[in-house]
Amino acid sequence: MLASAGVPSLAADAPLLKLRPVPFTDVQIHDSFWSPRQEVNRTASLPLNFEMLEKSGNIRNLELAAAKATSGFTGPVFMDSDVH
């Protein structure tokens, strides 16, 4: 629908206008596809990834940065991107 100035107007009942944000804490997924994958991420993937970040020095570098250290860092300067 076009407004009088030739600019599209948004109808009050347009589907996108009915969307509203939902806090992620209000979302739960309980199905046969995603639930098992979430469980594997929670119990295996995330702990292993954190262990590897500790092992390679990424976490220690962030601890040094938080302590405002000026030495002791290891690896390339972009190692913090692996944590993010």
C-alpha positions in Angstrom: 0.0 0.0 0.0 1.4 3.4 -0.9 0.9 6.5 1.2 -0.1 9.8 -0.4 3.6 10.9 -0.8 4.4 7.7 -2.7 6.2 6.2 0.3 5.1 2.7 1.4 3.1 2.7 4.6 3.1 -0.1 7.1 -0.2 -1.7 7.8 -0.9 -2.2 11.5 -1.6 -5.9 10.9 1.6 -6.6 8.9 3.2 -9.9 10.1 6.6 -8.3 11.1 4.9 -5.7 13.2 3.4 -8.5 15.4 6.9 -9.8 16.2 8.3 -8.9 19.7 11.6 -9.7 21.4 11.7 -12.6 23.8 14.4 -12.8 26.5 16.6 -15.9 25.8 15.9 -17.0 29.4 12.3 -17.5 28.4 13.1 -19.9 25.6 13.3 -23.6 26.0 13.9 -26.2 23.3 12.6 -29.7 24.0 12.6 -31.8 20.8 14.2 -34.8 19.4 16.5 -32.9 17.1 18.0 -30.0 19.0 17.8 -31.2 22.6 20.4 -34.0 22.1 22.7 -31.6 20.3 22.4 -29.0 23.1 23.3 -31.7 25.6 26.4 -32.8 23.7 27.5 -29.1 23.5 26.9 -28.7 27.3 28.6 -31.9 28.4 31.3 -32.5 25.9 32.0 -29.7 23.4 32.1 -26.7 25.7 34.3 -28.3 28.4 36.7 -29.7 25.8 36.9 -26.3 24.0 37.6 -24.6 27.3 40.3 -27.1 28.2 42.0 -26.5 24.9 41.9 -22.8 25.4 43.5 -23.2 28.8 46.1 -25.6 27.4 47.1 -23.3 24.5 47.4 -20.2 26.8 44.4 -18.2 25.6 42.7 -18.0 29.0 46.0 -17.2 30.7 46.6 -14.3 28.3 43.2 -12.9 29.2 44.0 -13.2 32.9 47.2 -11.4 32.3 45.4 -8.6 30.4 42.8 -8.3 33.2 45.7 -7.9 35.7 47.2 -5.2 33.4 50.4 -7.2 32.9 52.9 -6.0 30.4 54.7 -9.3 29.8 54.1 -13.0 30.0 51.8 -13.2 27.0 52.2 -16.2 24.6 51.2 -16.8 21.0 50.1 -14.4 18.4 48.3 -11.1 19.4 45.0 -12.3 18.0 44.7 -15.3 20.3 41.9 -13.7 22.3 39.6 -13.9 19.3 39.6 -17.7 19.8 38.0 -17.2 23.2 35.4 -14.8 21.8 
